[in-house]
């Protein structure tokens, strides 16, 4: 491992209970004031409930412009529909990587009225040159997410990026993201080699792990310093976590509700285009 630098934990933030859409309970970590932007990650929401009243109202019709929304379902099913007729269903283990570009108006509604609904939504920024591109959907079926079995008994589902010569199905994304769902048994260790130019975050959502700064419990976002690899050691009950990484963009970020642009004027224009029916 000569000349390779370990990535150190530089920030840990406990996700905050909040709600969004039409009253969906969720835990938000990235996107809160304390960890508002880990370039290019704008927001990370964990949703998980078996109480229908906490998810049933879903996310009715709303717009997006200037970034990408990534929905990864662990349990449950969601129907996605946009205003120009694209329809898709997301099931347990499936992913939708939506590049909103210049504008999408969509809804994301639960297809079940009982049982467990659990997953994540990640917002990934786009550089100026891509913010007004044509929208694009990548809908990935659960069976199309490859799984890598580790010699330590662990398992990695590869949504995007590459692990041990296994490539994830999401492709052609400008920030070259890595998106992994990793399970490690008790006390198991693993080293993630990550592209040196990328920013890297982790989010344990079952059990706990030591990422180099002591045990971190579930539902905490962890941001890492520059380096070549992340070293993880699972806690006494094992761990399951997301490992996300992407190339930073390094441009000014202006947010306005469901729009993320480079300037205030572009946000005002986005609201105007939405009101004028020029989006989606
Ligand atoms: Co949305």
Boltz pocket constraint, residues with backbone or C-beta under 6 A from the ligand:
constraints:
  - pocket:
      binder: B
      contacts: [[A, 59], [A, 62], [A, 63], [A, 64], [A, 69], [A, 106], [A, 108]]
      max_distance: 6.0
